[in-house]
């Protein structure tokens, strides 16, 4: 799978969130116990492999293991928690999000390209 960073602390999240002012950030919130999340993770992984040239950051948050990070994301973005979930953050604001079966290769590709101009 392409490069992404797994966030394990709120401090790491805060740093990634601040950096979205310079470079858009795609957050994948993943439940390691959910089959729906496993399918979404596969879609995200396939998309990541083909989208390395978009110039955006990618982070993974395991929502069960890192609940405080997941909560901090909800608080900072204003996007109600779901799992699985993707949130596109640009300039410190959530510009798109979706969850569950809506996390597909095509939805990721369409929305990220639309919001990031690539």
Helices and strands as residue ranges (DSSP letters): E 5-6, H 10-19, E 25-30, H 35-50, G 52-54, E 57-62, H 67-77, E 85-90, E 93-99, G 100-102, H 105-116
